[in-house]
Amino acid sequence: MSYCKHLWLPGGEGLIFPKVEFAKEGLRQEGVQEEIIYPVSLALWRVADEAPVVILEGTKQQSYFPVRWLPDGRLMVRVLEWEKEEYEGPAWPERVEYRFFYVDEGEEFQAAGAGGLPWWAAGGFEERLAATGLPRGEVIDWEVGPDEVTVIFTWRWKEGGEFKSAIYLWQGRDEEPVYLATGWYPRWQFPYTVDESQAPLSDPRIPVEKIIYGPVLSACVVPFST
């Protein structure tokens, strides 16, 4: 289980992250390398604070993971719930829910409603993806584009005894995801500006003082021959 997902606060003055509670009792899963699944709390660390503060406290049977900020400013949190305390084999959660929060004027986190969500939020991306014609596999990572609609993701599957991965673009509609390249870890690079003097390849006929670049897409691409 991955614990490394973190999100910057909108103003960049702190981080929201999953805090693994190693001091608490966890779930036990037999025959798995990581025998114990420790509770995970949702924590906030501000630049001016000496230590992080727990926003939602994880328990043996409930853990919290920050997912992403929605376009309207709400924070989406994934909640994993287990019914048992011991499992034979991997302990998959019996329920997965999503909760939403916003930061008020006092910079405190308050519960928010779940209405008006983008198509990819609260499990929508995973649910629609399961109905596509992609080979049986799994999503390694995914990012929402600048239009807040288009999703770029890495799909990994096993073929001929070897794992393969490819990058796809999708808007969640009836058509299939669009294949872009063999590779992984796609990321959007958002717009930035530079002085005209720093852009020697720009068209000198364009009378602008600054040139805006982006958004563009970067990824680890694997070249191959056919």
C-alpha positions in Angstrom: 0.0 0.0 0.0 1.4 3.4 -1.0 1.5 6.1 1.7 3.4 8.8 -0.3 0.6 10.9 -1.8 0.7 14.5 -0.6 -0.9 17.8 -1.7 0.2 21.4 -1.3 -2.3 23.8 0.1 -3.7 26.1 -2.6 -1.5 29.0 -1.4 1.6 26.8 -1.1 1.9 27.5 2.7 1.7 23.9 3.8 1.2 20.2 2.9 -1.7 17.8 3.4 -0.4 14.2 3.6 -1.2 10.7 4.9 0.4 10.1 8.2 1.1 6.5 9.0 0.4 5.7 12.7 3.1 3.2 13.4 2.4 3.4 17.2 -1.1 2.2 16.8 -2.3 -1.4 16.3 -2.9 -2.3 12.7 -4.6 -5.0 10.6 -2.9 -8.3 10.1 -2.6 -10.0 6.7 -1.1 -13.5 6.5 1.3 -14.6 3.7 2.1 -11.0 2.6 5.5 -9.3 2.9 4.0 -6.3 4.7 2.3 -8.3 7.4 0.7 -5.3 9.2 -1.4 -2.5 7.7 -1.1 0.5 10.1 -3.8 3.1 10.4 -3.3 6.2 8.3 -4.5 9.7 9.4 -4.9 12.8 7.3 -2.4 15.4 8.6 -1.7 19.0 7.8 1.7 20.7 8.1 2.0 24.4 7.7 5.3 26.1 7.0 5.1 28.1 10.2 4.3 25.1 12.4 6.9 23.0 14.2 4.8 19.8 13.8 1.9 18.5 11.7 -1.6 18.5 13.0 -4.0 15.5 12.4 -7.2 16.6 10.7 -8.8 13.1 10.5 -7.5 10.4 12.8 -7.1 7.0 11.3 -8.1 3.8 13.2 -7.4 0.1 12.7 -10.3 -0.2 10.4 -10.4 3.2 8.7 -7.7 5.1 6.9 -7.6 8.5 5.1 -5.8 9.5 1.9 -5.8 12.9 0.2 -6.6 12.5 -3.5 -6.6 16.0 -5.1 -8.1 19.5 -5.1 -11.2 19.9 -7.2 -11.7 22.8 -9.5 -14.0 24.5 -7.1 -11.5 24.4 -4.2 -12.8 21.3 -2.4 -10.4 18.7 -1.1 -11.2 15.1 -2.1 -10.3 12.5 0.5 -10.4 8.7 0.0 -11.5 6.7 2.9 -10.7 3.0 3.1 -12.7 0.8 5.5 -12.1 -2.8 6.6 -14.5 -5.0 8.4 -12.1 -7.5 9.9 -8.9 -7.3 12.0 -7.1 -10.3 10.4 -7.1 -11.5 6.8 -5.7 -14.6 5.0 -3.8 -13.0 2.2 -3.9 -9.3 1.1 -6.3 -7.2 3.1 -8.4 -5.4 0.5 -10.8 -2.8 2.1 -14.5 -3.8 2.0 -15.6 -0.3 1.3 -14.1 2.8 -0.4 -15.7 6.1 0.2 -14.9 9.8 -0.6 -15.3 12.8 1.6 -14.9 16.5 0.8 -13.6 19.5 2.7 -13.0 23.2 2.1 -10.7 25.7 3.8 -12.7 28.5 5.4 -11.6 32.1 6.0 -9.9 31.1 9.2 -7.9 28.5 7.3 -9.7 25.7 9.1 -11.0 22.5 7.3 -14.8 22.2 7.1 -16.9 19.3 5.7 -18.3 20.0 2.3 -21.0 18.4 0.1 -20.5 15.9 -2.7 -22.6 17.6 -5.4 -21.5 18.9 -8.7 -18.5 16.6 -9.1 -16.3 16.3 -12.2 -16.8 13.0 -14.1 -13.4 11.7 -12.8 -14.0 12.4 -9.1 -15.0 10.1 -6.3 -14.2 6.9 -8.2 -15.8 8.0 -11.5 -12.6 7.6 -13.4 -12.0 4.1 -12.2 -15.6 3.1 -12.7 -15.8 4.3 -16.3 -12.3 2.9 -17.1 -13.4 -0.6 -16.1 -15.9 -0.6 -19.0 -13.3 0.2 -21.7 -11.5 -2.3 -24.0 -8.1 -1.9 -22.4 -6.3 -5.2 -21.6 -6.7 -6.4 -18.1 -4.3 -4.4 -15.9 -4.2 -1.5 -13.6 -3.7 2.3 -13.4 -0.3 3.3 -12.1 -0.9 7.0 -11.9 -3.2 9.6 -13.5 -3.4 13.4 -13.8 -6.2 15.8 -14.6 -5.4 18.3 -17.4 -5.7 22.1 -17.3 -9.2 21.9 -18.8 -10.2 20.0 -15.6 -11.9 17.4 -18.0 -9.1 15.5 -19.8 -7.2 12.8 -17.9 -3.8 11.5 -18.7 -2.9 8.1 -17.2 -0.5 5.2 -17.2 -1.9 1.7 -17.9 0.1 -1.3 -16.9 -0.7 -4.9 -18.0 1.1 -8.3 -18.3 1.7 -9.8 -21.8 3.8 -12.8 -22.6 5.1 -13.0 -19.0 6.3 -9.4 -19.1 4.8 -6.2 -17.7 4.1 -3.4 -20.2 2.9 0.2 -19.7 1.5 2.8 -22.0 0.2 6.4 -21.6 -3.4 7.2 -22.6 -5.5 10.4 -22.9 -9.2 10.3 -22.1 -12.2 12.5 -21.4 -14.4 9.7 -20.0 -16.9 9.6 -22.8 -18.1 6.7 -24.9 -15.0 6.5 -27.0 -12.0 4.5 -25.9 -8.9 6.1 -24.3 -6.5 7.5 -26.8 -3.1 5.8 -26.9 -0.2 8.3 -26.9 3.1 6.3 -26.3 4.8 3.4 -24.5 6.0 4.8 -21.2 4.9 6.0 -17.8 4.6 8.9 -15.3 2.9 11.5 -17.5 2.7 15.0 -16.0 1.2 18.3 -17.2 3.6 21.2 -17.2 1.5 24.4 -16.7 1.9 27.7 -18.5 4.8 30.0 -17.6 6.2 33.3 -19.1 9.6 34.5 -20.1 11.0 37.7 -21.5 11.1 38.0 -25.2 14.9 38.5 -25.0 15.1 35.0 -23.4 13.3 33.3 -26.3 15.6 33.6 -29.3 13.5 31.1 -31.3 10.3 33.2 -31.1 9.0 35.0 -34.2 10.5 38.5 -34.2 7.4 39.8 -36.1 5.2 39.2 -33.1 5.1 42.5 -31.1 4.9 41.1 -27.6 7.0 41.7 -24.5 6.4 38.3 -23.0 5.7 34.9 -24.4 3.5 32.3 -22.7 4.4 28.7 -23.0 2.2 25.7 -22.1 0.5 23.8 -21.0 2.5 20.8 -22.4 2.8 17.2 -21.4 5.9 15.4 -20.2 6.4 11.7 -19.6 9.0 8.9 -19.5 8.7 7.5 -23.0 10.2 4.2 -24.1 11.3 4.0 -27.8 10.8 0.7 -29.5 11.0 -0.8 -33.0 8.4 -2.7 -34.9 
